[in-house]
């Protein structure tokens, strides 16, 4: 057997790549288009909870993207209390394989990939589902994915006003300061959910609740807004779906099952079903179903996170790394 090598990109390598906002969005949207065109395989994510007292769990995501000639498995830990140890809430590893032989091709640090691709899916959802004139963003949550939500949304919309909130003052203040420095504009940290959400054109809920709690009130949502809830535990009222003209998800197979997710109760009570679902985002990105059709539509977009997005962004990073001589090549066999 001839030698087998794998490409390895660690966190420092990925930082050195300096992926642009446009590169991130383009890579992730290519994966969504492939999904919409039926050129992917998505296995519903599975979870491992080592011990409830650890306040965390592992997500295992698996997928295949035919146009990219790649299969992948990502394992990401999601631990609420990691900030107490000076650690990010999420650590991840992405493994890419030859889909025809199973030969391992690459290992990438997926911590930042998870953050970037999550933000990209939020932004791509808004690209198709938010009003083009959206100028006010209200963002709940300040974890790793939150930064890329705001950054990539602002890349597309150039907001006049950005409001952020999280439970801990030091978290939201630091988050607002970093965003203001990186985006070159004012970002306001607010002390409560209502001040953050009410009247916003785009609302993103990425909270870190230990258990479901309806903190995001339906009455605060502006008519014509786009609402993007994706917290692990639900923070929304059951009535939220009642005001929506369209409900869009990233993958119905993942959204309809499992114990986690911001609209889990809506699925279980029948408020969100195949009958009430408008589309998957990939179908809209591929031009097979409509996105926003009028400024008056109030729309909800729920994404659980797709292995396809990790695979697509990982492949784009590997391609850029090869042109720049970044990363390592490891002997596997």
Secondary structure as UniProt FT lines:
FT   STRAND          5..9
FT   HELIX           11..17
FT   HELIX           21..36
FT   TURN            37..38
FT   STRAND          40..48
FT   HELIX           52..54
FT   STRAND          56..65
FT   HELIX           66..68
FT   STRAND          70..79
FT   HELIX           80..85
FT   STRAND          90..97
FT   TURN            99..101
FT   STRAND          104..109
FT   HELIX           111..129
FT   TURN            132..133
FT   STRAND          136..140
FT   HELIX           144..157
FT   STRAND          161..165
FT   HELIX           169..183
FT   STRAND          188..189
FT   HELIX           193..197
FT   TURN            198..199
FT   STRAND          202..205
FT   HELIX           218..220
FT   TURN            223..224
FT   STRAND          226..229
FT   HELIX           238..243
FT   STRAND          246..249
FT   HELIX           252..255
FT   TURN            262..263
FT   HELIX           264..268
FT   TURN            269..270
FT   TURN            274..276
FT   STRAND          279..280
FT   HELIX           281..285
FT   TURN            286..287
FT   TURN            295..296
FT   STRAND          299..302
FT   HELIX           307..324
FT   STRAND          328..331
//
